[in-house]
Amino acid sequence: MDKKVIAIGALGGSGTRAVAKIVKESGVFIGDELNGPLDNLIFTRLFKNPKWNKKAAISDINFRLSVFEKYMKGEKLDFRSFYELLKVAKSNKLSPSRYNFYFNVLKRRAILEKPRDVWGWKEPNTQFYIKEVLDYFPDLKYIHVIRNGLDMAFSTNKQQLHNWHWKFNIGKDFKNKESFNQLDLWIRSTKKVIKIAQEEKYKNRILILNHTALCDNPKEEIDRIIDFCGIPLSQEKLNKLYEIPGDKGSNDRYKNYDLSIFDSEQLKFVESMGFNLNYKK
């Protein structure tokens, strides 16, 4: 297989775990530091840091991407990269580290593995670095998962809203407008991805994946993922992948809530993204 880098991002809770599992089972190494939802915790430690992001220059971001690349490809970490990763792990309060993490980093400092040509990661916060990762990794393809914006609005997972609201000029009135603001974040972040995907320099490098479609038509959507990634698989392997989406989970959660808190333009945009809504207009 040719050199490939696959990244998966979204608003937290969008169903990226199933997509990560599909990519992983297709033979793509997605990391040895993963949590239950298959988030790559090396990326989390390096980049899930709003305070750092506000001050970071593109050179700072690119350096951390170089550290991440060396770790993921199995290259030996030079001292500067080694120190940066340890420093980040200790200072990033949003991502506490266990002892085995430090062992793995030490191993990367001492051991040179056979470099990987096919690798990737899943981490929802990747969406806030789309341009940077696309520009840094010329072979990278990015999968952006979108779940029904109204289901996301009423999700209990609002960490990205609290961390990154300032990037989209969203107010901090979370107590009284949390669901409204969460939908606003979903809309603005989705529009950003669409805009970037339309740029000529990123043509054919971004796939926007509808989570409802993945659950309802797994064969069609998984074929799209595999074709987008350019991974040759046997029909037997594909048949196993088709079984992964399975449970729709919290789809249609929004039907249990009052939608009058949202404005008509918000609801229209949700529908324009392919989600059929059951509400009184």
N, C-alpha and C positions, 0 to 999 in steps of 0.2 A: 504494500500500500504506500502511496506517496505521502509526503509530509502533510500532516493535517493538525489543525488546532480547532477545537470545537468549544464554544462558550455558551452557557445557558443562563439567562437572567429573567427577571420579572418583578412584579410587586410581590412581596412576601406572602406566601399562602396561595399562590396561583396554580399549584399543581405541577411544579417543576420537578418534584421527586420522580414522578413517572417518566418524564422526559430524560432525566439523568440516568435512570435505570435502563431505558431503551438504548441510550448512547453507550453506557458502560457494557451492556450485554452484547453490543455490536463490536466490541473489541477495543474500545477507546479507554485508555487509562485516565481516570478522573481524580486520582489522588490517593494517598495513604493516610491522610488526616481528614476523615469525614465524620460528620455527625449522623444522627438517625435519618434526617431528610436528605442525606447525601450532599450537603453543602461542603465545599472545599474550605477547610478552616485555615489553610495557609493564606488563601486569598482574603478570607474574612479578617484575619489579623492585620494584614497589610493595608487593606482598603476600606474596611467598615469603620471609618473614623471621620465623622463630619468635621470635627475641630481641626484635624490635620488637613482635610480636603480644602477647607476654606483658605488656607494659607499656601497650599502646595502649588508650585510652578510645574509646568509640563515636564521639566527635567527631573523633578522629584518623583512624579508619577512614573515616568519612564524608568527611573532607577529601581523603584519597587517592582515594576513589571519585569525588569531584568532579573531581580532576585527570585521572583516567582517562577520565571521561565527556567532558571537554573535548577531550582528545586524540583519542578515538575518533570523536566527532561532527564533527571538523574545525574546531572553534572555536579562535579565537585564544587562546593561553595568556596569562593575566595574569602579572605578574612573580612573584607568590608561588607560583603553580602551576608555572611554569617553573623556579624555584629548587628547589622540592621534588622535581621529577622528576630534575633533575641531581644533587641531593644524594643521593637514593635510589640512583641508578645508580652513583654513586661508592662509596657505603658498603655496598651489599648484595653481599657476597662470594659469595653463592650464584648470582649472575646477572651475570657479567662482560659489559661492553658494548663493541661495536665502534664505530669512528668514524662509520659511517653513522647510528647511533642518535642521536648528538649533532647531526648535521646535520638529521635529521628533527625533533628537538625544537626546534632553532633555527628551523626553517621554521614550526612551529606557533606560535612566538612572533611571527613577522613576518607571516604570511599567514593571512587568514581565508578558509577554504574554504566552499563551499556546505554548510550543515549537513546531516548525514545523519539521516534518520528511522528507517532500518532498519540496525541494526548488532548486533554481538555479539562473543563471544570464546570460545575454548576454552583452558582452562588447568586441569589437574587440581587444583591447590591451591584453586580456587574453592570446592570442597566445604567448606573450613574457614571460609568466609565466607558460607554460604548465607543465613542470616537477614539479615545485613547488606546483601547485594546485593538481596535481595527487598524489604527495607524501603526501601532507598535508591531503587531503580528501580521505580516503580509499574507500568511496562509490561513488566517483565522476566519471562521464562519460563526456567526452569532445567531442563536435561536432565542427569540423573545416570546414567552408564554403569556397569553392574556386570558384571564378568567372573567366571567361576567362581572362587569364593574359594580353592579349593585350587590352581588354576593360579596365582593371585596369590601364594599362600603361598610357592611355589617359584620365583617370578620373581626375576631378579637385580636388578630395580628396586625397591629398598627405601628410597629416599631419603625418601619421606613418613614412613615408620616412624621413621627416625632424626630427622627434623625435628619431627614432631608427636605422637610417642608420649605425651607428657605431657598432651595434651588429653584423652586417653582413659584415663588412669591405667594405662598399659601400662609394664611394667618396662623397664629399660635393659640387661637381660642378652641382648644381641644375638648374642653369640658362640655360645652354646649353645642359644638358643631363638628364633633369628631367624625361622624359618618359622612357628613357633607364634605368635609375636608379630605377624607379618605377617597371619596369618589372623585373629587377634584384632582387629587394626586394621580389617581389611575388615568384620568382623562388627559392630563397634561403630560404625563410620562409616556403614555401611548402615542400621543401626537408627536412627541419628540422623536420616538423611534421611527414612526412613519416618515417623518421629514428626513431623517438621516438615511433611511433606506432608499429614498428617492434620489439621493445625491448620486451622480454618475460615478464618483470614485468608489462608492460602496455597493455598486450594482451587483446583484446576485450573491451578496455576502451576508444578508440579513433575512431570516425567515421568521415571520410573525405567525405564531401557532395558536389557534383557538382551542382552549381546553375543552369546551363543550363538544366541539367537533371531534377532538381526539377520543373522548369517551364514547360518543355516538357512532363514529366511523373509524375505529382504530386502524383497520387495514389501510384505508386511503390515506390517513394522516401519517401513519408510521412510514408508509412508502414515500411520502413527501419528505419526511425527516431524513431517511436513509439516502434518498436521491440527492437532497440538498447537501448532505455531508460527503457524498461521494464514496460511500463504503460498500464494497461488493460483498453480498451475503447470499448464502444458499436459501432456497425456499424453506427448508426445514428450520433454519435459524429465524427467518422472517415469521414463520407460523408461531414460533414461541414468543416473539416480540409482540405479536398481535394480542396476546393474552395479558400483557402488562397493565394497560390503563384500567381495566376492570371497574372497580367501585367509583361511582361519580362523586362520592363524598358529599360535600356541602353545596352542590349545585342547587340553584333555586332557593337558597336560604332567604333571599330577599322577599319572597312571597309571604313571609311571616311578619313583615314590618310595614310601617306606614311610609309610603314613598312621597308624601306631600312635602317632605323636608327638602326635596331636590327640585331644581328648576327644570323647565321643559327642554332647555338646550342640553343639559346634562343627560337627560333621558334619551333624547334623540341621538346623541353621540353613541351611547351604549348600543342602541339598536343599529346604528350605522356600522358597528363593528361585528355584526352578525349574530347578535343576541336578541332573540324574540322575547319581548317582555309582556307580562300579563298584568296590565294596570290600566286604570281609567285615564284617558287623555283629556 
